[in-house]
Amino acid sequence: MKMTKIYEGSHQWIMFGRDEGKPGNIVDTNQYVVRTANRCLLLDPGGAELFAPMMAAVLHHAPVDQITDLFASHQDPDVISSLGLWDQALTNAKLHAPAIWEGFLRHYSCESIEYVPIPDNGGTIKLESVELQIIPAHYLHSSGNFHVYDPQAKILMSGDVGAAIEGPDSPVFVDNFAAHVEKMRYWHQRWMPSNQAKRVWIERVRNLDIDILAPQHGRMFKGDDVKRFLDWFDALQVGIAV
């Protein structure tokens, strides 16, 4: 599994992904870690098949007792079906996840980890001096869905928004936006069900200062490509409107 450090200041953002050992019939995913001096947050830590390589990768950056928090943007298995395994490995951790999905996510097993339900209007996750904002992204694509914004690092972890399905040898960042559009089009038209929800999210996100847009699948966007993506997504007809 490849590791890419995407921010380093008073804390770090690290992306893990491009797992060449993953079976070809399982979608490739990006996992993100926010690391402070004494704590570690795993954002969308991945499917059950990814637990062992993900644990090994994270332990290069933090001891297991400092993995104190997990975040699940929604309920999909590629996001959080590893929960039962993390539940066995972590003795003092919290899972921040949508309130409406608690009864479903507990099917993955959540006995040791404390479930912290996120209300529909979002909230915050505080890691020592770092305060991350939980941004509502409902119906994009899940009916209970959130993204995570770091105002200090200027990073938005955007879940399935901005996603593209590519192989493990693809670049980490978009290097040609015009060419990348066709890798995203079908995904967003098929999986995003509501133009109204899309526009609400875009209006909210345009008010954030974003240097990096970090989706759960495919390449990240940085600099001017963030605005290019928002403009493209705004004009795209999705879901039942297609």
For each residue, the residues with C-beta under 8 A, 3 or more apart:
1: 16 17 18 19 21 53 54 57
2: 16 17 18 19 168 172
3: 14 15 16 57 60
4: 14 15 17 172
5: 8 12 13 14 15
6: 13 14 15 155 212 214 220
7: 11 12 13 150 153 155 212
8: 5 12 13
9: 12 152 153
10: 36 129 130 152
11: 7 34 35 36 37 127 128 130 152 153
12: 5 7 8 9 33 34 35 61
13: 5 6 7 8 32 33 34 35 150 153 155 214
14: 3 4 5 6 32 33 35 61
15: 3 4 5 6 30 31 32 172 214 220
16: 1 2 3 30 31 32 33 54 57 58
17: 1 2 4 28 29 30 31 168 172
18: 1 2 28 168 169 170 172
19: 1 2 22 28 50 53 168
20: 168 169
21: 1 53
22: 19 26 28 49 50 168
23: 26 49
24:
25:
26: 22 23 47 49 78
27: 78 165 217
28: 17 18 19 22 165 166 167 168 217 218
29: 17 44 46 47 50 78 79 216 217
30: 15 16 17 44 214 215 216 217 218 220
31: 15 16 17 42 43 44 45 46 50 54
32: 13 14 15 16 42 43 44 157 214
33: 12 13 14 16 40 41 42 43 58 61 62
34: 11 12 13 40 41 43 127 130 132 150
35: 11 12 13 14 39 40 41 61 62
36: 10 11 39 40 127 128 129 130
37: 11 128
38: 66 128
39: 35 36 66 68 69 127 128
40: 33 34 35 36 58 61 62 66 67 68 69
41: 33 34 35 68 69 70 71 125 127 132
42: 31 32 33 45 54 58 67 69 70 71 86
43: 31 32 33 34 70 71 73 148 157
44: 29 30 31 32 71 72 73 79 80 157 159 216
45: 31 42 50 54 70 72 79 80 82 83 86
46: 29 31 50 51 54 78 79 80 81 82
47: 26 29 50 51 77 78 79 81 82
48: 51 77 81 82 84 85
49: 22 23 26
50: 19 22 29 31 45 46 47 53 54 82
51: 46 47 48 54 55 82 85 86
52: 55 56
53: 1 19 21 50 56 57
54: 1 16 31 42 45 46 50 51 57 58 82
55: 51 52 58 59 89
56: 52 53 59 60
57: 1 3 16 53 54 60 61
58: 16 33 40 42 54 55 61 62 67
59: 55 56 62 63 64
60: 3 56 57
61: 12 14 33 35 40 57 58
62: 33 35 40 58 59 66 67
63: 59 66
64: 59 67 89 90
65: 91 92
66: 38 39 40 62 63
67: 40 42 58 62 64 70 90 93
68: 39 40 41 92 93 94 127
69: 39 40 41 42 93 94 95 96 125 127
70: 41 42 43 45 67 80 83 86 93 94 95 96 113
71: 41 42 43 44 95 96 97 125 148
72: 44 45 75 79 80 83 95 96 97 98 101 105
73: 43 44 79 137 142 145 146 147 148 157 159 160 216
74: 79 98 101 141 142 144 145 146 159 160
75: 72 79 80 97 98 101 104 105 142 144
76: 79 80 142
77: 47 48 80 81
78: 26 27 29 46 47 81 216
79: 29 44 45 46 47 72 73 74 75 76 159 216
80: 44 45 46 70 72 75 76 77 83 97 105 108
81: 46 47 48 77 78 84 108
82: 45 46 47 48 50 51 54 85 86 108
83: 45 70 72 80 86 87 95 105 108 109 110 113
84: 48 81 87 88 108 109 110
85: 48 51 82 88 89
86: 42 45 51 70 82 83 89 90 93 113
87: 83 84 90 109 110 111 112 113
88: 84 85 112
89: 55 64 85 86
90: 64 67 86 87 93 112 113
91: 65 112
92: 65 68
93: 67 68 69 70 86 90 112 113 114
94: 68 69 70 113 114 115 116
95: 69 70 71 72 83 105 110 113 114 115 116
96: 69 70 71 72 116 118 125 134
97: 71 72 75 80 101 102 105 115 116 117 118
98: 72 74 75 101 102 117 118 142 144 145 146
99: 102 117 118 119 120 144
100: 120 143 144
101: 72 74 75 97 98 104 105 142 144
102: 97 98 99 105 106 115 117
103: 106
104: 75 101 107
105: 72 75 80 83 95 97 101 102 108 110 115
106: 102 103 109 110 115
107: 104
108: 80 81 82 83 84 105
109: 83 84 87 106
110: 83 84 87 95 105 106 113 115
111: 87
112: 87 88 90 91 93
113: 70 83 86 87 90 93 94 95 110
114: 93 94 95
115: 94 95 97 102 105 106 110
116: 94 95 96 97
117: 97 98 99 102
118: 96 97 98 99 122 123 134 146
119: 99 122 123
120: 99 100 136 138 144
121: 136
122: 118 119 133 134 135 136 146
123: 118 119 134
124: 131 132 133 134
125: 41 69 71 96 131 132 134 148
126: 130 131 132
127: 11 34 36 39 41 68 69 130 131 132
128: 11 36 37 38 39
129: 10 36
130: 10 11 34 36 126 127 150 152
131: 124 125 126 127 151
132: 34 41 124 125 126 127 148 149 150
133: 122 124 148 149 150 151
134: 96 118 122 123 124 125 146 147 148
135: 122 146 147 148 149 156 204 205 208
136: 120 121 122 145 146 201 204
137: 73 140 145 146 147 158 159 161 201
138: 120 142 143 144 145 197
139: 142 143 145 192 193 194 197
140: 137 145 159 160 161 192 194 197 198 201
141: 74 145 160 191 192 193
142: 73 74 75 76 98 101 138 139 145
143: 100 138 139
144: 74 75 98 99 100 101 120 138
145: 73 74 98 136 137 138 139 140 141 142 159
146: 73 74 98 118 122 134 135 136 137 159
147: 73 134 135 137 156 157 158 159 161
148: 43 71 73 125 132 133 134 135 156 157
149: 132 133 135 155 156 157 208 210
150: 7 13 34 130 132 133 153 154 155 156
151: 131 133 154 208 209
152: 9 10 11 130
153: 7 9 11 13 150 211 212
154: 150 151 209 210 211 212
155: 6 7 13 149 150 210 211 212 214
156: 135 147 148 149 150 205 208 210 212 213 214
157: 32 43 44 73 147 148 149 214 215 216
158: 137 147 161 162 213 214 215 216
159: 44 73 74 79 137 140 145 146 147 163 215 216
160: 73 74 140 141 163 187 191 192 215 216 217
161: 137 140 147 158 188 192 201 215 233
162: 158 184 213 214 215 218 221 229 233
163: 159 160 184 187 188 215 216 217 218
164: 180 183 184 187 215 217 218 219
165: 27 28 183 187 217 218
166: 28 170 183 217 218 219
167: 28 170
168: 2 17 18 19 20 22 28
169: 18 20
170: 18 166 167 218 219
171: 174 175 219
172: 2 4 15 17 18 219 220
173: 219 220 221 222
174: 171 177 180 219 220 221 222 225
175: 171
176: 179 180
177: 174 180 181 221 225 228 229
178: 181
179: 176 182 183
180: 164 174 176 177 183 184 219
181: 177 178 184 185 232
182: 179 185
183: 164 165 166 179 180 187 218
184: 162 163 164 180 181 187 188 218 232
185: 181 182 188 189 236
186: 189 190
187: 160 163 164 165 183 184 190 191 217
188: 161 163 184 185 191 192 233 236 238
189: 185 186 192 236 237 238 239 242
190: 186 187
191: 141 160 187 188
192: 139 140 141 160 161 188 189 197 198 238 239
193: 139 141 197 238 239 240
194: 139 140 197 198 238 239 240
195: 198 199 237 238 239 241
196: 199 200
197: 138 139 140 192 193 194 200 201
198: 140 192 194 195 201 202 233 234 236 238
199: 195 196 202 203 234
200: 196 197 203 204
201: 136 137 140 161 197 198 204 205
202: 198 199 205 206 230 233 234
203: 199 200 206 207
204: 135 136 200 201 207 208
205: 135 156 201 202 208 210 230
206: 202 203 230
207: 203 204
208: 135 149 151 156 204 205
209: 151 154
210: 149 154 155 156 205 213 226
211: 153 154 155 222 223 226
212: 6 7 153 154 155 156 220 221 222 226
213: 156 158 162 210 220 221 222 225 226 229
214: 6 13 15 30 32 155 156 157 158 162 220
215: 30 157 158 159 160 161 162 163 164 218 220
216: 29 30 44 73 78 79 157 158 159 160 163
217: 27 28 29 30 160 163 164 165 166 187
218: 28 30 162 163 164 165 166 170 183 184 215
219: 164 166 170 171 172 173 174 180
220: 6 15 30 172 173 174 212 213 214 215
221: 162 173 174 177 212 213 225 226 228 229
222: 173 174 211 212 213 225 226
223: 211 226
224: 227 228
225: 174 177 213 221 222 228 229
226: 210 211 212 213 221 222 223 229 230
227: 224 230 231
228: 177 221 224 225 231 232
229: 162 177 213 221 225 226 232 233
230: 202 205 206 226 227 233 234
231: 227 228 234 235
232: 181 184 228 229 235 236
233: 161 162 188 198 202 229 230 236
234: 198 199 202 230 231
235: 231 232
236: 185 188 189 198 232 233
237: 189 195 241 242
238: 188 189 192 193 194 195 198 241 242
239: 189 192 193 194 195 242
240: 193 194
241: 195 237 238
242: 189 237 238 239
